[in-house]
Amino acid sequence: CFQRIIANRPRPKAEPMIGGRCGFLYLNKDGKPIVALHWEHYFKHICQKYNNIYKEQMPKVTPHVCRNTLCISSQINAVCREKTRRLGMLTFFKQALKRGARSPCTMGLRFSLAAGKI
């Protein structure tokens, strides 16, 4: 994924180096790395556009919120994997579905069961 991003980005005249590091994924129009403040502004504008279009308002989302969401999802998936290893995958998922669980690890199975694939 990251190699594709680097391969598809515009080639700067000289690769920027900051603190001895280079190979930044995203560069601005001047060929400099995009910093956290840029990302926060992008997220702010995305939320503003969404809120202008749709009735249901989007809460404030920042790169930090996305990072926390990724970490929490990873932890949930790790717990799900451990439980499925201990209990047996199908038994665990069927029990979770009966309880109405909506975790990321049960959503795929919900669609598979509905489609009759399992």
BAFI-3210 file (N, C-alpha, C; in Angstrom, 3 decimals, decimal comma, padded with zeros to 6 digits):
// residues 118
n [1|2|3|4|5|6|7|8|9|10|11|12|13|14|15|16|17|18|19|20|21|22|23|24|25|26|27|28|29|30|31|32|33|34|35|36|37|38|39|40|41|42|43|44|45|46|47|48|49|50|51|52|53|54|55|56|57|58|59|60|61|62|63|64|65|66|67|68|69|70|71|72|73|74|75|76|77|78|79|80|81|82|83|84|85|86|87|88|89|90|91|92|93|94|95|96|97|98|99|100|101|102|103|104|105|106|107|108|109|110|111|112|113|114|115|116|117|118]
n.u [000,829|001,819|004,061|002,885|001,662|003,908|005,082|003,213|003,112|003,860|007,103|009,544|011,989|014,214|014,481|012,809|014,364|014,041|015,153|016,892|015,327|013,582|011,422|008,716|005,184|003,155|003,283|003,242|002,179|004,531|006,449|007,145|006,911|003,634|002,317|001,072|-000,750|-001,736|-003,202|-005,154|-006,571|-007,566|-009,300|-011,091|-012,263|-013,479|-015,396|-016,927|-017,957|-019,473|-021,340|-022,685|-024,075|-025,557|-028,272|-028,005|-025,542|-021,987|-019,693|-016,879|-013,952|-010,671|-007,225|-006,105|-008,311|-008,945|-006,677|-006,990|-009,390|-008,555|-006,725|-008,426|-010,176|-008,342|-007,662|-010,158|-010,494|-008,321|-009,095|-011,388|-010,243|-008,755|-010,778|-012,215|-010,350|-010,202|-012,866|-013,830|-014,479|-017,033|-018,997|-018,571|-019,128|-021,814|-023,045|-022,469|-023,871|-026,495|-026,765|-026,878|-024,578|-022,431|-019,826|-016,739|-015,736|-017,919|-019,582|-018,990|-019,525|-022,231|-023,348|-022,486|-023,857|-026,472|-026,455|-026,288|-023,866|-022,541]
n.v [-001,187|001,346|001,519|001,727|004,227|005,898|005,329|006,414|009,110|012,575|013,223|014,773|017,398|017,212|014,816|015,417|015,798|015,368|015,646|013,535|011,703|010,434|009,922|010,501|010,004|011,710|014,737|018,314|020,911|022,268|020,389|019,647|017,761|016,872|018,167|017,652|019,743|020,397|018,069|018,193|020,459|019,510|017,480|019,066|020,651|018,633|017,681|020,025|020,346|017,974|018,376|020,584|019,490|017,218|016,315|014,979|015,621|015,428|014,486|016,252|015,331|014,206|013,627|012,351|011,192|009,298|007,679|006,693|005,263|003,281|001,910|000,961|-000,658|-002,563|-003,747|-004,819|-006,669|-008,325|-009,411|-010,749|-012,613|-014,144|-015,166|-016,638|-018,529|-019,951|-020,820|-021,885|-021,019|-020,750|-021,334|-019,295|-016,969|-017,414|-017,345|-014,707|-013,345|-014,046|-012,592|-010,138|-008,787|-006,272|-006,033|-005,482|-007,988|-009,658|-008,735|-009,446|-012,178|-012,139|-011,316|-013,432|-015,607|-014,808|-014,934|-017,594|-018,876|-020,160]
n.w [000,000|000,941|-000,669|-003,162|-002,938|-002,730|-005,188|-006,955|-006,398|-007,223|-008,537|-006,654|-007,229|-005,595|-003,121|-000,129|003,068|006,449|009,640|009,161|007,892|005,028|002,135|002,419|002,495|001,458|-000,303|-000,436|-002,780|-003,155|-002,901|-000,358|002,729|003,877|006,781|010,185|010,758|008,222|007,639|009,655|008,821|006,360|007,258|008,729|006,713|005,190|007,027|007,307|004,682|004,475|006,556|005,557|003,455|004,335|006,540|009,008|011,246|011,123|013,624|015,135|013,572|013,730|012,734|014,941|016,197|014,258|014,455|017,078|016,729|014,928|016,572|018,610|017,104|016,233|018,666|019,389|017,314|017,873|020,334|019,486|017,729|019,553|021,199|019,308|018,660|021,040|021,580|019,273|016,061|014,567|016,504|018,399|016,851|016,101|018,613|019,296|017,318|017,976|020,302|019,233|018,541|017,220|016,439|014,585|013,838|013,643|011,682|008,990|009,069|009,604|007,162|005,587|006,713|006,182|003,459|003,088|002,905|004,894]
ca.u [000,000|002,659|004,934|002,068|001,486|005,176|005,295|002,261|003,178|004,729|008,516|010,150|013,327|015,105|013,695|012,979|014,882|013,806|015,641|017,541|014,324|013,037|010,427|007,411|004,111|002,422|003,989|002,370|002,484|005,910|007,347|007,487|005,990|002,411|002,451|-000,167|-001,678|-002,411|-004,192|-006,268|-007,375|-008,285|-010,406|-012,043|-013,010|-014,326|-016,546|-017,767|-018,683|-020,464|-022,391|-023,471|-024,870|-026,442|-029,010|-027,344|-024,235|-020,827|-018,954|-015,525|-013,047|-009,287|-006,337|-005,919|-009,502|-008,785|-005,653|-007,596|-010,359|-007,789|-006,186|-009,529|-010,620|-007,319|-007,808|-011,389|-010,224|-007,410|-009,912|-012,244|-009,419|-008,407|-011,988|-012,562|-009,376|-010,529|-014,214|-014,216|-014,934|-018,442|-019,781|-018,452|-019,830|-023,255|-023,464|-022,392|-024,965|-027,740|-026,807|-027,005|-023,284|-022,148|-018,389|-016,235|-015,474|-019,159|-020,345|-018,785|-020,215|-023,675|-023,697|-022,251|-024,968|-027,676|-026,329|-026,269|-022,541|-022,043]
ca.v [000,000|002,534|001,540|002,227|005,669|006,544|005,162|007,248|010,537|013,343|013,162|016,078|017,584|016,621|014,165|016,168|015,065|016,081|014,853|012,335|010,803|010,823|008,964|010,860|009,503|012,775|016,004|019,397|021,370|022,760|019,252|019,461|016,811|017,394|018,059|017,380|020,861|020,245|016,997|018,674|021,345|018,663|016,848|020,115|021,004|017,489|017,696|021,176|020,034|016,943|018,979|021,493|018,703|016,250|016,766|014,411|016,265|014,617|015,084|016,693|014,204|014,632|012,481|011,643|010,360|008,153|006,811|005,988|004,315|002,161|001,136|000,266|-001,732|-003,607|-004,459|-005,615|-007,801|-009,234|-010,136|-011,662|-013,725|-014,998|-015,893|-017,639|-019,619|-020,752|-021,384|-022,427|-019,834|-020,669|-021,289|-017,953|-015,994|-017,624|-016,835|-013,248|-012,868|-014,188|-011,483|-008,887|-008,106|-005,517|-005,780|-005,679|-009,390|-010,399|-008,172|-010,267|-013,450|-011,869|-011,324|-014,782|-016,451|-014,389|-015,375|-019,043|-019,380|-020,968]
ca.w [000,000|001,026|-001,845|-004,272|-002,733|-003,080|-006,630|-007,708|-006,060|-008,121|-008,182|-006,360|-007,805|-004,592|-002,058|001,120|004,210|007,700|010,771|008,649|007,291|003,732|001,667|002,961|001,642|000,777|-000,413|-000,892|-004,145|-003,184|-002,752|001,058|003,369|004,494|008,240|010,924|010,631|006,933|007,752|010,470|007,975|005,401|007,975|009,087|005,508|004,840|007,946|006,965|003,451|004,793|007,376|004,707|002,519|004,982|007,718|010,188|011,318|011,446|014,739|014,801|013,342|013,536|012,516|016,212|016,380|013,354|015,042|018,210|016,188|014,399|017,702|019,280|016,207|016,265|019,937|019,310|016,438|018,571|021,317|018,721|017,247|020,684|021,604|018,296|018,769|022,224|021,567|017,979|015,350|014,225|017,739|018,961|016,030|016,191|019,917|019,235|016,472|018,731|021,265|018,491|018,513|016,010|016,355|013,222|013,501|013,393|010,568|007,795|009,246|009,514|005,747|005,062|007,171|005,468|002,061|003,079|002,593|006,029]
c.u [000,879|003,587|004,182|001,876|002,753|005,416|004,408|002,354|004,087|006,174|009,053|011,528|014,379|014,226|013,897|013,465|014,705|014,248|016,280|016,582|013,850|012,022|009,049|006,316|003,440|003,219|002,999|002,819|003,898|006,930|007,799|006,489|004,778|002,510|001,081|-001,195|-002,432|-003,520|-005,398|-007,169|-008,167|-009,507|-011,482|-012,907|-013,925|-015,573|-017,488|-018,587|-019,793|-021,636|-023,244|-024,427|-025,933|-027,059|-028,348|-025,903|-023,133|-020,106|-017,560|-014,617|-011,662|-008,437|-006,122|-007,109|-009,404|-007,757|-006,237|-008,598|-009,652|-007,255|-007,281|-010,028|-009,631|-007,422|-009,050|-011,149|-009,298|-008,178|-010,795|-011,449|-009,081|-009,620|-012,350|-011,598|-009,752|-011,862|-014,583|-014,941|-016,439|-019,321|-019,761|-019,262|-021,331|-023,798|-023,479|-023,540|-026,305|-027,894|-026,954|-025,709|-023,070|-020,661|-017,895|-016,046|-016,750|-019,908|-020,204|-019,526|-021,728|-024,122|-023,506|-023,397|-026,247|-027,646|-026,296|-024,927|-021,964|-023,154]
c.v [001,259|002,644|002,074|003,733|006,406|006,458|006,109|008,736|011,267|013,315|014,565|016,170|016,977|016,046|014,925|015,257|015,933|015,176|013,545|011,330|011,350|009,757|009,232|010,464|010,599|014,063|017,071|019,867|021,917|021,634|019,000|018,491|017,516|017,129|017,897|018,498|020,807|019,206|017,449|019,604|020,545|018,026|017,874|020,484|019,875|017,474|018,854|020,905|019,019|017,570|019,977|020,728|017,864|016,806|016,268|014,898|015,290|015,273|015,504|015,466|014,769|013,407|011,668|010,723|009,113|007,160|005,997|004,944|003,085|001,285|000,330|-000,890|-002,885|-004,420|-005,343|-006,853|-008,810|-010,061|-011,146|-012,860|-014,684|-015,821|-016,961|-018,811|-020,535|-021,486|-022,123|-021,327|-019,765|-020,577|-019,890|-016,940|-016,175|-017,120|-015,305|-012,677|-012,975|-013,052|-010,142|-008,109|-007,420|-005,180|-006,048|-007,139|-010,186|-009,915|-009,012|-011,583|-013,269|-011,929|-012,712|-015,719|-016,102|-014,878|-016,895|-019,643|-020,260|-021,881]
c.w [000,000|-000,177|-003,058|-004,153|-003,154|-004,587|-007,443|-007,400|-007,052|-007,626|-007,875|-007,012|-006,883|-003,488|-000,748|002,246|005,448|008,828|010,328|008,022|005,957|003,312|002,237|001,974|000,828|000,840|-000,872|-002,272|-004,280|-003,024|-001,325|001,680|003,968|005,988|008,886|010,768|009,304|007,030|008,564|009,662|006,944|006,066|008,315|007,877|005,056|005,716|007,621|005,709|003,713|005,540|006,584|003,795|003,233|006,254|009,004|010,208|011,744|012,629|014,283|014,707|013,069|013,216|013,800|016,507|015,501|013,898|016,198|017,747|015,638|015,527|018,398|018,413|016,202|017,547|019,919|018,456|017,097|019,606|020,603|018,236|018,376|021,133|020,589|018,343|019,928|022,086|020,284|017,230|015,150|015,471|018,328|018,168|016,109|017,519|019,900|018,409|017,185|019,735|020,560|018,416|017,179|015,906|014,941|012,853|013,275|012,164|009,294|007,884|009,125|008,053|005,151|005,460|006,399|004,019|001,947|002,727|003,695|006,507]
res [c|f|q|r|i|i|a|n|r|p|r|p|k|a|e|p|m|i|g|g|r|c|g|f|l|y|l|n|k|d|g|k|p|i|v|a|l|h|w|e|h|y|f|k|h|i|c|q|k|y|n|n|i|y|k|e|q|m|p|k|v|t|p|h|v|c|r|n|t|l|c|i|s|s|q|i|n|a|v|c|r|e|k|t|r|r|l|g|m|l|t|f|f|k|q|a|l|k|r|g|a|r|s|p|c|t|m|g|l|r|f|s|l|a|a|g|k|i]
***
